[in-house]
Amino acid sequence: MENSFAGYPVVVEKTDWYKKNQNVSGMAAGGFNTGEKPYISINGYAKQMQKSSARRSLMRLEATRHLMNESGYNPTWEITPAQKEWQKSFADMEGGKYYANNIDNSFRETLISRSVGMNPARKEERNYTWDVQTIKHPETGEFYNDESISPPPLSKEQIRDRDKFDQIIFNRELINKVKQNIN
């Protein structure tokens, strides 16, 4: 596994919180005025993170989160009605009110970073928010993919912003490769 991505260290962690929340793949950790250097944390208990493609997607997503914070990204485009429906689903999750209420543009950032996280080879599929289909079963508490829910599309402005962050990540990874070849 890579030990850095887009200039951020990548660390597999096995914390008590991750053990309790194995549905959480990882997060952009450190940075964000914590006094700690930014890094990408991968949940060592998350079964979905055993696949290298899933880890790569998570690294793209969380590197974007750090880049958004560091660049002062502050989008003003409208959240579409279909996206607002998905946004409501965060209200009952632990810590979800932050996204449900779009505090500090957290929900807008989520729309973009999750699209960046999706493999660019998926092309047009990246123009939809597929995460809206992942829901918690009311009886078992397990998360599953409900394909009866239509994924909301990203707007043109959102796609434009996604493409900007795609380019930044591409450039930073290219710099990493050049540095590795020099050393």
KAMO-V232041 format. One record per residue. SS is DSSP state (h for helix, s for strand, l for the rest). OMEGA is omega in whole degrees, -180 to 180 (NA if undefined). NEAR is the number of other ideal C-beta (glycine too) atoms within 12 Angstrom. Layout:
SS_OMEGA_NEAR + SS_OMEGA_NEAR
This chain:
l_179_20 + l_177_24 + l_172_17 + s_178_23 + s_179_37 + l_178_37 + l_-180_28 + s_175_37 + s_177_28 + s_-176_34 + s_172_30 + s_-177_26 + s_176_26 + l_180_18 + l_176_21 + h_-180_12 + h_178_21 + h_180_25 + h_179_15 + h_-174_15 + l_-176_22 + l_175_23 + l_178_26 + l_-177_30 + l_-179_36 + s_-178_40 + s_169_34 + s_-175_39 + s_-176_31 + l_-179_24 + l_175_26 + l_178_21 + l_178_10 + l_-174_14 + l_180_8 + l_177_15 + l_180_18 + l_175_31 + s_179_30 + s_-179_43 + s_177_37 + s_180_39 + s_-179_32 + l_178_25 + l_-175_24 + l_-179_29 + h_-178_16 + h_-179_23 + h_177_32 + h_179_18 + l_180_16 + h_180_16 + h_178_17 + h_177_23 + h_180_31 + h_178_30 + h_179_34 + h_179_40 + h_177_43 + h_-178_42 + h_-174_41 + h_173_44 + h_178_43 + h_177_42 + h_179_39 + h_179_39 + h_178_35 + h_-180_34 + h_-177_26 + h_-178_23 + h_-178_17 + l_-179_11 + l_-176_27 + l_-176_16 + l_180_29 + l_-180_12 + l_-178_23 + l_171_18 + l_-176_31 + l_178_24 + h_179_13 + h_178_21 + h_177_33 + h_177_23 + h_178_20 + h_-180_33 + h_180_30 + h_-177_21 + l_180_27 + l_-172_28 + l_-176_19 + l_179_14 + l_176_20 + l_-179_16 + l_-174_17 + l_-180_22 + h_178_18 + h_179_19 + h_-179_31 + h_-179_23 + l_179_19 + l_179_26 + h_-178_17 + h_179_20 + h_-176_25 + h_-179_29 + h_177_35 + h_177_34 + h_179_38 + h_180_38 + h_-177_47 + h_-175_42 + h_179_43 + h_176_36 + h_176_41 + h_-179_41 + h_180_39 + l_-178_32 + l_180_23 + h_179_23 + h_179_11 + h_174_18 + h_-174_13 + h_178_14 + h_-179_16 + h_-180_31 + h_179_25 + s_179_29 + s_-176_38 + h_-178_27 + h_-180_31 + h_-178_30 + h_180_19 + s_-177_25 + s_-179_23 + s_179_20 + l_-175_13 + l_-178_11 + l_-175_7 + l_-177_9 + l_179_13 + l_176_15 + s_178_23 + s_-177_17 + s_179_17 + l_-175_19 + l_175_12 + l_179_10 + l_179_20 + l_178_16 + l_179_29 + s_179_27 + s_171_23 + l_176_37 + l_179_25 + h_179_14 + h_180_19 + h_178_34 + h_178_24 + h_179_18 + h_177_31 + h_-179_38 + h_177_22 + h_-179_23 + h_172_38 + h_-178_31 + h_179_19 + h_180_28 + h_178_36 + h_-179_22 + h_-179_18 + h_178_26 + h_176_25 + h_177_16 + h_178_18 + h_-179_25 + h_178_18 + h_179_12 + h_180_13 + h_179_13 + h_179_9 + h_-177_8 + l_NA_7
